[in-house]
Amino acid sequence: MPSTAIGCGLALILVGIAGYVWGMLGDRASMTALIPAFFGLVIALLGAFAKSNESLRKHLMHGALLVALIGFIVPAYRLLSMGSALSLSPAVVSQAAMALLCLIFLVLGIQSFVNARRSPEV
């Protein structure tokens, strides 16, 4: 699971950078386009620390999933509140990608926790 957190974090960093560059190309660059990158950095760091610290792994992965939950709820709410005013802007694409990546990470994390709970302790 820590490797998945690192991968998801790196993907979110790429989404943030791509959104910022896309905004720069249209002369509408904003630091808010980097929000997915900040979430990705936190998730990747928690995954890296979890990989190197076995005793804190469970807590760090719960923290990473909490960040991913927030990273899903906030952009999903913003997209839903836009309703029919959605357009193919860098902000909308970035928010949709962030919500989707965080949702995928949440599903994989919950699945991992369920599998760990069901497996017998060694």
Buried (B, 14 or more C-beta within 10 A) or exposed (E): BBEBBBBBBBBBBBBBBBBBEBBEEEEEBEEEBBBBBBBBBBBBBBBBBBBEEEEEBEEBBEBBBBBBBEBBEBBBEBBEEEEEEEEEBBBBBBBBBBBBBBBBBBEBBEEBBEEEEEEEEE
